[in-house]
Amino acid sequence: MKNISTTGYKRNSKHKNRPYNIIPSGKITMKDVDFNVVGIDNLGNKKIMKPGNNYTFPGDVVLEFPLKKQSLYNRILIKKNKSS
């Protein structure tokens, strides 16, 4: 599987600039993350995660997208909203 990370978007992570990260756990910490991140677990549960907080998902793998202006997630949302 591509883009697996245990450090995600933490400010010192070597994976912080990826368009998405796959976290092999349902427990996510947003400590040392400087922006909001969308998390979607392998059971379809979705959360917008805020910096500094901890999150628990029912699933055991979480797909993360950064909520930055130029993120992949935001580009998909903008494209979807323009076509609606």
Sequence and secondary structure as in RCSB ss.txt:
>XXXX:A:sequence
MKNISTTGYKRNSKHKNRPYNIIPSGKITMKDVDFNVVGIDNLGNKKIMKPGNNYTFPGDVVLEFPLKKQSLYNR
ILIKKNKSS
>XXXX:A:secstr
  SB SSTT TT TTTTSS EEESSSEEE TT  S EEEEETTS EEEE TT EEE SSS EEEEE STT HHHH
HHHHHHHH 
